[in-house]
């Protein structure tokens, strides 16, 4: 199942959506279904969808309690709950 999801997300965006992504400044190789999905979640977050905002935050590496690997290889635990 995981492989199927990865395959679908990595497929090229439909032509109509690809044109919109290019207008937004995305490179041709970034015009994939995953980019469309992230932008749609972002738009939902901007409209006040808290779960979408949390998804964006967490996926971007800002989840409360998430471990962050430092440049020197050490791990910093971030817990700002």
C-alpha positions as CSV (number, residue, x, y, z in Angstrom):
1,X,0.0,0.0,0.0
2,X,2.8,2.4,0.9
3,X,4.5,1.8,-2.5
4,X,1.2,2.5,-4.3
5,X,0.7,5.8,-2.4
6,X,4.3,6.8,-3.2
7,X,3.8,6.0,-6.9
8,X,0.6,8.0,-7.1
9,X,2.1,11.0,-5.3
10,X,5.2,11.0,-7.6
11,X,3.2,10.9,-10.8
12,X,3.3,14.0,-13.0
13,X,0.5,16.5,-12.4
14,X,-2.3,16.7,-14.9
15,X,-1.6,19.3,-17.6
16,X,-4.1,21.8,-16.2
17,X,-2.6,21.7,-12.7
18,X,0.9,21.6,-14.1
19,X,0.3,24.9,-15.9
20,X,-0.9,26.4,-12.6
21,X,2.1,25.1,-10.7
22,X,4.4,26.6,-13.4
23,X,2.7,30.0,-13.0
24,X,3.4,29.8,-9.3
25,X,7.1,29.3,-10.1
26,X,7.5,25.5,-9.6
27,X,10.1,23.8,-11.7
28,X,8.9,21.1,-14.2
29,X,10.3,18.3,-12.1
30,X,8.3,19.5,-9.0
31,X,5.0,19.5,-10.9
32,X,3.8,16.2,-9.4
33,X,0.7,15.1,-7.5
34,X,2.4,15.5,-4.1
35,X,3.0,19.2,-4.8
36,X,-0.7,19.6,-5.6
37,X,-1.7,17.8,-2.4
38,X,0.6,19.9,-0.2
39,X,-0.7,23.1,-1.8
40,X,-4.3,22.1,-1.3
41,X,-3.6,21.3,2.4
42,X,-1.8,24.7,2.7
43,X,-4.9,26.4,1.2
44,X,-7.1,24.7,3.7
45,X,-4.8,25.7,6.5
46,X,-5.0,29.3,5.3
47,X,-8.8,29.1,5.5
48,X,-8.7,28.1,9.1
49,X,-8.5,24.3,9.0
50,X,-6.6,23.5,12.2
51,X,-5.8,19.9,11.2
52,X,-4.4,21.1,7.9
53,X,-2.3,23.7,9.7
54,X,-1.0,21.0,12.1
55,X,-0.2,18.7,9.1
56,X,1.8,21.5,7.5
57,X,3.6,22.3,10.8
58,X,4.4,18.6,11.5
59,X,5.4,17.7,8.0
60,X,7.7,20.7,7.9
61,X,9.5,19.4,10.9
62,X,8.0,21.7,13.6
63,X,6.0,19.1,15.5
64,X,6.0,19.6,19.3
65,X,8.3,17.1,20.9
66,X,10.0,16.2,17.7
67,X,13.7,15.4,17.7
68,X,15.9,17.6,15.6
69,X,19.3,16.4,14.4
70,X,21.9,19.0,14.7
71,X,24.8,19.6,12.3
72,X,27.3,18.0,14.6
73,X,25.2,14.8,14.8
74,X,23.8,15.4,18.2
75,X,20.0,15.3,18.8
76,X,18.1,18.2,20.2
77,X,14.6,17.4,21.6
78,X,12.2,20.2,21.0
79,X,9.3,20.2,23.4
80,X,7.4,23.5,23.4
81,X,4.0,22.1,24.3
